[in-house]
Amino acid sequence: MPCLNLLTVFNRSNYERSGYIAIPWEAIATQLQIPAADLILSDLRDLTRRPIKAQVDRVDPEDPSRDVLIFHLEKPIPPCRENDALASAFIRVDLGQPVPKTLYEPSLEIVYGSDGRARGVRLVNKRLIIWFNFIPAPEDNGRNWFSGCATSVQLDNQEFLDPFRSARGEWLGQEPEKRCMQVSEIQLPGTLYPKSPYYRVSLFNHSYRLVAQSSGAVRASVTIASEPFDYMGADPVTGQNRHLVCELYRVISLYAGADYLIEELFVKGKPKQKEDKMADAPEVVYLPFELHYFAHMNLGQTQDVEQVFPVPDWFAVGSIAPPYAAYGLATSLHIEAIAHPHEGKPNCFSWQLLPGTSAKCVHLFMRDQPEGFDARIGHYWYELIYDPLQASIYQDQPKELGVVTPFL
């Protein structure tokens, strides 16, 4: 057990940075013996020990290893030195009273139907108000293709998905098909015997269930899971064909003051029957998958939409007409293809990611930024996905290159 209750923070960029830091909670709870409800963090540089914004989120109640501590550093920290031998900052971990809630903390509201099932979630901070559907037919009619998507994104109190009508103050008569962030389908590896290239699962017309929710000073977050689907394919550990029941998990988070959502996705599988269990295979497996996204956003005529796709990990699309609405996606997986207009429809977009066992995506919403909108999503890709600030439990044992010490 460490003699000091400290977290070591590393900034591996070549410039000073502030921002959000995530670290698995299970090891901290075990080693430091501090309950999540009594957790107080403070910057070691701050002699007043003013608490910093922090919270512990339970992502999947069935898997405590996914519990995560998230905190925010407002004061920039310098780059670390000499292969992490000199840390960028230290964070105290103490017992204490939780920080009182403030007016502009991110929040969420789950809306339930008369049958007791969750129909969707409203995520709110001081920049965004987002409604995210869990069910295919939110209007309870025959239009049953709206599952797992945001059908309203209000950026600074104006609808982003139909920006031209919103800019004119027209709330009635907006495009009924508008939506974004919809995972229309996923593809999983096919069977080895008989050989099949992939296994496709459509999700746009199947409900999601609520798995977990949390909100605090740092973020409001919800975990949802798709309807279970049968999968017969290669086990990623043993390579043998196996019959599993799988779900796509999506962890959707809105951070304080952010104009973006962060989404984490993975496919979780369990044996369908007792005979499908294998002695040399884990009970729960995480399968590789391909993501197919769909969006219906009114950014104007095709000739008025500017697309920027310089690297395989992020892209941006924006309107060259006022109010200059723009959307950006950054991802931990390479983007394989982007289609606009999708199936000849000018307001429809789709994109496909290459396979992976997990994915992290940033969905950025912008307005009134006719130039440089692509640079913002590229910057977020670097800081939130490619090279985020990192932390670990402080150890007072010498490392290979020396004792980890603060760089102040």
C-alpha positions as CSV (number, residue, x, y, z in Angstrom):
1,M,0.0,0.0,0.0
2,P,1.4,3.5,-0.9
3,C,2.6,5.5,2.1
4,L,0.9,8.6,0.6
5,N,-2.6,8.8,-0.9
6,L,-1.6,10.4,-4.2
7,L,-2.2,10.0,-7.8
8,T,0.5,10.8,-10.3
9,V,-0.5,12.7,-13.4
10,F,1.4,12.6,-16.7
11,N,1.1,15.1,-19.6
12,R,2.9,13.4,-22.5
13,S,2.4,16.3,-24.8
14,N,5.0,19.0,-25.5
15,Y,2.9,21.8,-24.2
16,E,1.1,22.7,-21.0
17,R,-2.4,21.2,-20.7
18,S,-5.5,21.1,-18.5
19,G,-8.5,18.9,-18.9
20,Y,-10.2,15.7,-17.9
21,I,-8.5,12.6,-16.5
22,A,-10.0,9.1,-16.2
23,I,-8.5,6.2,-14.2
24,P,-9.9,2.8,-13.2
25,W,-11.4,3.0,-9.8
26,E,-11.2,-0.6,-8.6
27,A,-7.5,-0.5,-7.9
28,I,-7.8,2.8,-6.1
29,A,-10.6,1.6,-3.9
30,T,-8.6,-1.6,-3.1
31,Q,-5.3,0.1,-2.3
32,L,-6.3,3.4,-0.7
33,Q,-9.4,2.1,1.1
34,I,-11.5,5.2,0.5
35,P,-15.2,4.9,-0.3
36,A,-16.3,6.6,-3.5
37,A,-19.0,8.7,-1.6
38,D,-16.3,10.2,0.7
39,L,-13.7,10.9,-2.0
40,I,-12.0,14.3,-2.1
41,L,-9.3,15.2,-4.6
42,S,-7.0,18.3,-4.5
43,D,-4.0,19.5,-6.4
44,L,-0.8,19.0,-4.5
45,R,0.3,22.5,-5.8
46,D,-2.7,24.1,-4.0
47,L,-1.8,24.6,-0.4
48,T,-5.4,25.5,0.5
49,R,-6.5,21.9,-0.6
50,R,-9.4,23.3,-2.5
51,P,-11.4,20.3,-3.8
52,I,-11.3,19.7,-7.5
53,K,-14.2,18.4,-9.5
54,A,-14.3,14.6,-9.4
55,Q,-16.7,11.7,-9.4
56,V,-16.8,7.9,-9.6
57,D,-19.0,6.3,-12.2
58,R,-20.3,2.7,-12.4
59,V,-20.4,1.9,-16.1
60,D,-21.5,-1.7,-15.9
61,P,-22.9,-3.1,-12.7
62,E,-21.9,-6.6,-13.7
63,D,-18.2,-5.6,-14.2
64,P,-16.6,-3.6,-11.3
65,S,-13.4,-3.4,-13.3
66,R,-15.1,-0.8,-15.6
67,D,-15.8,1.6,-12.6
68,V,-14.0,4.8,-13.3
69,L,-12.7,7.8,-11.4
70,I,-13.0,11.0,-13.5
71,F,-11.6,14.4,-12.4
72,H,-10.9,17.8,-14.0
73,L,-7.7,19.8,-13.7
74,E,-8.4,23.5,-14.3
75,K,-4.8,24.7,-13.9
76,P,-2.6,23.6,-16.7
77,I,0.2,21.2,-15.9
78,P,3.6,21.0,-17.7
79,P,4.8,18.2,-19.8
80,C,6.4,15.2,-18.0
81,R,10.1,14.5,-18.5
82,E,12.5,11.7,-19.1
83,N,10.0,8.9,-19.9
84,D,7.7,9.7,-17.0
85,A,10.6,9.8,-14.4
86,L,9.4,13.3,-13.7
87,A,5.6,13.6,-13.3
88,S,3.6,16.6,-14.4
89,A,1.5,16.8,-11.2
90,F,0.3,15.0,-8.1
91,I,-3.3,14.8,-6.8
92,R,-4.1,14.2,-3.1
93,V,-6.7,11.6,-2.4
94,D,-8.5,12.3,0.9
95,L,-11.6,11.4,2.9
96,G,-14.1,14.3,3.2
97,Q,-17.5,15.8,2.5
98,P,-18.6,15.8,-1.2
99,V,-18.3,19.1,-3.0
100,P,-21.8,20.9,-3.1
101,K,-23.6,20.8,-6.4
102,T,-23.5,23.9,-8.5
103,L,-26.2,25.3,-10.9
104,Y,-24.4,24.5,-14.1
105,E,-23.4,20.9,-13.4
106,P,-24.3,18.4,-16.2
107,S,-27.4,16.5,-15.5
108,L,-29.6,13.8,-17.0
109,E,-33.2,12.8,-16.8
110,I,-34.5,9.3,-17.8
111,V,-38.0,9.3,-19.2
112,Y,-40.1,6.2,-18.7
113,G,-43.1,4.9,-20.5
114,S,-46.3,3.6,-19.0
115,D,-44.9,0.1,-19.2
116,G,-42.0,1.1,-16.9
117,R,-39.4,0.9,-19.6
118,A,-36.9,3.7,-20.2
119,R,-37.8,5.5,-23.5
120,G,-34.9,7.9,-23.6
121,V,-32.6,10.3,-21.8
122,R,-32.2,14.1,-21.7
123,L,-28.6,15.2,-21.2
124,V,-28.1,18.8,-20.2
125,N,-25.2,21.2,-19.5
126,K,-24.9,25.0,-20.0
127,R,-24.2,24.5,-23.8
128,L,-26.1,21.5,-24.9
129,I,-29.6,19.9,-24.4
130,I,-29.8,16.5,-26.0
131,W,-32.6,14.1,-26.3
132,F,-31.4,10.5,-27.0
133,N,-33.9,7.8,-27.9
134,F,-33.8,4.2,-26.6
135,I,-36.8,3.0,-28.6
136,P,-37.6,2.7,-32.3
137,A,-40.9,4.6,-32.4
138,P,-40.8,7.6,-30.0
139,E,-44.0,9.0,-31.4
140,D,-45.7,5.6,-30.9
141,N,-46.6,5.3,-34.6
142,G,-45.4,3.3,-37.6
143,R,-42.1,5.3,-38.0
144,N,-40.0,2.8,-36.1
145,W,-36.4,3.5,-37.1
146,F,-35.3,6.0,-34.5
147,S,-33.7,3.7,-31.9
148,G,-30.3,4.6,-30.4
149,C,-30.0,8.1,-31.8
150,A,-30.2,11.8,-30.7
151,T,-33.3,13.3,-32.3
152,S,-32.7,16.8,-30.8
153,V,-29.4,18.6,-30.2
154,Q,-29.9,22.1,-28.9
155,L,-26.6,24.0,-29.0
156,D,-26.9,27.3,-27.1
157,N,-30.7,27.0,-27.2
158,Q,-30.9,26.5,-31.0
159,E,-31.6,23.2,-32.7
160,F,-28.4,22.0,-34.4
161,L,-30.0,19.2,-36.5
162,D,-32.2,21.7,-38.4
163,P,-30.2,24.9,-38.0
164,F,-31.8,27.0,-40.8
165,R,-35.3,26.8,-39.4
166,S,-34.0,27.2,-35.9
167,A,-32.1,30.4,-36.8
168,R,-35.4,31.8,-38.1
169,G,-37.0,31.0,-34.8
170,E,-39.1,28.2,-36.3
171,W,-39.6,25.4,-33.8
172,L,-42.7,23.9,-35.3
173,G,-42.4,22.1,-38.6
174,Q,-38.8,21.1,-38.2
175,E,-37.5,18.1,-40.2
176,P,-39.2,15.0,-38.6
177,E,-36.4,12.7,-39.8
178,K,-33.6,14.6,-38.1
179,R,-31.2,12.6,-35.9
180,C,-27.5,11.8,-35.4
181,M,-25.2,9.4,-33.6
182,Q,-27.4,6.5,-34.7
183,V,-25.6,3.1,-34.9
184,S,-27.6,1.7,-37.7
185,E,-25.9,-1.7,-37.7
186,I,-22.8,-3.6,-36.5
187,Q,-20.8,-6.3,-38.2
188,L,-19.1,-9.1,-36.3
189,P,-16.7,-11.8,-37.7
190,G,-18.4,-14.7,-39.4
191,T,-18.2,-18.4,-38.7
192,L,-15.1,-20.4,-39.6
193,Y,-17.1,-23.6,-40.5
194,P,-18.9,-23.0,-42.7
195,K,-16.8,-20.0,-43.7
196,S,-18.7,-16.7,-43.6
197,P,-17.1,-13.2,-43.9
198,Y,-19.2,-11.4,-41.4
199,Y,-22.3,-11.4,-39.2
200,R,-24.6,-8.3,-39.6
201,V,-26.9,-7.0,-36.9
202,S,-29.4,-4.2,-37.6
203,L,-30.0,-2.0,-34.6
204,F,-32.0,1.1,-35.8
205,N,-35.4,-0.6,-35.2
206,H,-34.6,-2.5,-31.9
207,S,-34.8,-1.0,-28.4
208,Y,-32.0,-0.4,-25.9
209,R,-32.3,-1.0,-22.2
210,L,-30.9,1.2,-19.5
211,V,-27.9,-0.3,-17.7
212,A,-26.5,2.4,-15.5
213,Q,-26.6,6.2,-15.0
214,S,-24.6,8.7,-13.1
215,S,-24.2,12.5,-12.8
216,G,-21.8,14.7,-10.9
217,A,-19.6,17.8,-11.1
218,V,-17.6,16.4,-14.1
219,R,-20.2,14.7,-16.3
220,A,-23.6,13.1,-16.8
221,S,-23.3,9.6,-18.2
222,V,-25.7,6.8,-19.2
223,T,-24.9,3.2,-20.2
224,I,-27.4,1.5,-22.5
225,A,-27.4,-2.0,-24.1
226,S,-29.0,-3.1,-27.3
227,E,-31.6,-5.9,-27.5
228,P,-29.8,-9.3,-27.1
229,F,-28.9,-11.0,-30.4
230,D,-27.7,-14.5,-31.1
231,Y,-24.2,-14.9,-32.5
232,M,-22.6,-18.0,-33.9
233,G,-19.0,-17.3,-34.7
234,A,-15.3,-17.5,-33.7
235,D,-14.5,-17.1,-30.0
236,P,-11.8,-14.3,-29.9
237,V,-9.8,-16.3,-27.3
238,T,-10.0,-19.9,-28.5
239,G,-10.8,-19.3,-32.2
240,Q,-13.5,-22.0,-32.1
241,N,-17.1,-21.5,-33.2
242,R,-19.3,-20.6,-30.2
243,H,-23.0,-19.8,-29.7
244,L,-23.3,-16.5,-27.7
245,V,-25.9,-14.1,-26.7
246,C,-24.5,-10.6,-27.3
247,E,-25.4,-6.9,-26.7
248,L,-23.9,-3.7,-27.9
249,Y,-23.1,-1.5,-24.9
250,R,-22.9,2.3,-25.4
251,V,-21.6,4.7,-22.7
252,I,-22.7,8.2,-23.6
253,S,-21.3,11.1,-21.5
254,L,-21.9,14.9,-21.5
255,Y,-19.1,16.8,-19.7
256,A,-19.5,20.1,-17.9
257,G,-19.5,23.0,-20.4
258,A,-18.7,20.8,-23.4
259,D,-20.2,21.2,-26.9
260,Y,-19.5,17.5,-27.6
261,L,-20.5,14.1,-26.4
262,I,-18.1,11.3,-25.7
263,E,-19.2,7.7,-26.5
264,E,-17.6,4.4,-25.7
265,L,-18.8,1.2,-27.2
266,F,-18.2,-2.5,-26.9
267,V,-19.9,-5.8,-27.6
268,K,-20.4,-8.2,-24.7
269,G,-21.2,-11.8,-25.2
270,K,-22.2,-14.7,-22.9
271,P,-22.8,-18.4,-23.7
272,K,-26.4,-19.1,-24.8
273,Q,-26.7,-22.5,-23.2
274,K,-24.7,-24.4,-20.6
275,E,-23.3,-26.6,-23.4
276,D,-21.9,-23.5,-25.1
277,K,-19.5,-22.9,-22.1
278,M,-15.9,-23.9,-22.7
279,A,-13.4,-24.8,-20.0
280,D,-10.6,-22.9,-21.6
281,A,-12.7,-19.8,-22.5
282,P,-13.9,-17.0,-20.3
283,E,-17.6,-16.7,-19.3
284,V,-17.9,-13.2,-20.7
285,V,-16.2,-12.3,-24.0
286,Y,-15.7,-9.0,-25.8
287,L,-16.1,-9.4,-29.6
288,P,-14.5,-7.4,-32.3
289,F,-17.1,-5.4,-34.3
290,E,-17.5,-2.8,-37.1
291,L,-19.7,0.2,-36.4
292,H,-22.0,1.8,-39.0
293,Y,-23.3,5.2,-38.1
294,F,-26.1,7.2,-39.7
295,A,-27.2,10.9,-39.4
296,H,-29.9,13.1,-40.9
297,M,-28.7,16.7,-40.5
298,N,-29.9,19.6,-42.5
299,L,-26.6,21.3,-43.4
300,G,-28.0,22.6,-46.7
301,Q,-27.6,21.5,-50.4
302,T,-24.8,19.1,-51.3
303,Q,-22.8,21.9,-52.9
304,D,-23.1,23.9,-49.7
305,V,-21.6,21.1,-47.5
306,E,-17.8,21.2,-47.0
307,Q,-16.2,17.9,-46.0
308,V,-12.8,17.6,-44.3
309,F,-11.3,14.1,-44.0
310,P,-7.5,14.5,-43.7
311,V,-6.6,11.5,-41.5
312,P,-8.4,8.1,-40.9
313,D,-9.3,9.0,-37.3
314,W,-11.5,12.1,-37.6
315,F,-13.5,14.1,-40.1
316,A,-15.7,17.2,-40.1
317,V,-18.6,18.4,-42.3
318,G,-19.9,21.9,-42.2
319,S,-22.3,24.3,-44.0
320,I,-20.8,27.2,-45.9
321,A,-24.1,29.1,-45.4
322,P,-25.2,30.9,-42.2
323,P,-25.5,29.9,-39.4
324,Y,-22.5,27.7,-40.4
325,A,-23.5,24.5,-38.6
326,A,-20.8,21.9,-38.5
327,Y,-20.4,18.4,-37.1
328,G,-17.1,16.6,-36.2
329,L,-16.3,13.0,-35.4
330,A,-13.1,11.8,-33.8
331,T,-12.6,8.1,-33.1
332,S,-10.1,5.6,-31.7
333,L,-10.8,3.3,-34.7
334,H,-9.9,4.2,-38.3
335,I,-12.8,5.4,-40.4
336,E,-13.2,3.1,-43.4
337,A,-15.7,5.1,-45.4
338,I,-17.9,8.2,-45.4
339,A,-21.0,8.6,-47.6
340,H,-22.7,11.9,-48.4
341,P,-25.2,12.1,-49.7
342,H,-26.2,8.8,-48.3
343,E,-28.3,6.9,-50.9
344,G,-28.7,10.1,-52.8
345,K,-30.4,12.0,-50.0
346,P,-28.6,15.4,-49.5
347,N,-29.2,15.7,-45.7
348,C,-28.2,12.1,-45.0
349,F,-24.7,11.0,-43.9
350,S,-23.2,7.6,-43.0
351,W,-19.8,6.4,-42.0
352,Q,-18.2,3.1,-41.2
353,L,-15.4,2.3,-38.8
354,L,-12.8,-0.5,-39.1
355,P,-13.1,-3.4,-36.6
356,G,-12.0,-3.3,-33.0
357,T,-13.0,-4.8,-29.6
358,S,-13.9,-1.3,-28.3
359,A,-14.4,2.2,-29.7
360,K,-14.3,5.7,-28.3
361,C,-15.9,8.5,-30.3
362,V,-16.2,12.3,-29.8
363,H,-19.3,13.9,-31.4
364,L,-18.7,17.6,-31.7
365,F,-21.5,20.2,-32.5
366,M,-20.5,23.7,-33.8
367,R,-22.2,26.8,-35.1
368,D,-21.2,30.3,-36.3
369,Q,-17.7,29.1,-37.2
370,P,-17.3,29.4,-41.0
371,E,-13.6,28.7,-40.8
372,G,-11.5,26.3,-38.8
373,F,-14.2,24.0,-37.6
374,D,-12.2,21.0,-38.7
375,A,-9.2,22.1,-36.6
376,R,-11.4,21.8,-33.4
377,I,-12.2,18.2,-33.9
378,G,-8.6,17.4,-34.8
379,H,-7.5,19.0,-31.6
380,Y,-10.1,17.0,-29.6
381,W,-9.0,13.8,-31.3
382,Y,-5.5,14.4,-30.1
383,E,-6.3,15.5,-26.5
384,L,-9.3,13.2,-25.8
385,I,-8.5,10.1,-27.7
386,Y,-4.9,9.8,-29.0
387,D,-3.0,11.3,-26.1
388,P,-5.2,12.1,-23.1
389,L,-3.8,13.2,-19.7
390,Q,-3.1,10.0,-17.7
391,A,-2.9,9.1,-14.1
392,S,-1.8,6.3,-11.9
393,I,-1.6,5.5,-8.2
394,Y,1.6,7.0,-6.7
395,Q,4.2,4.4,-5.7
396,D,7.1,5.3,-3.5
397,Q,9.2,2.6,-5.0
398,P,12.0,3.6,-7.4
399,K,11.1,3.1,-11.1
400,E,13.7,1.9,-13.6
401,L,14.6,5.5,-14.4
402,G,14.3,6.8,-10.8
403,V,11.7,7.9,-8.3
404,V,8.6,9.6,-9.8
405,T,8.8,13.2,-8.5
406,P,6.7,16.3,-9.2
407,F,7.8,18.6,-11.9
408,L,6.7,22.0,-10.6
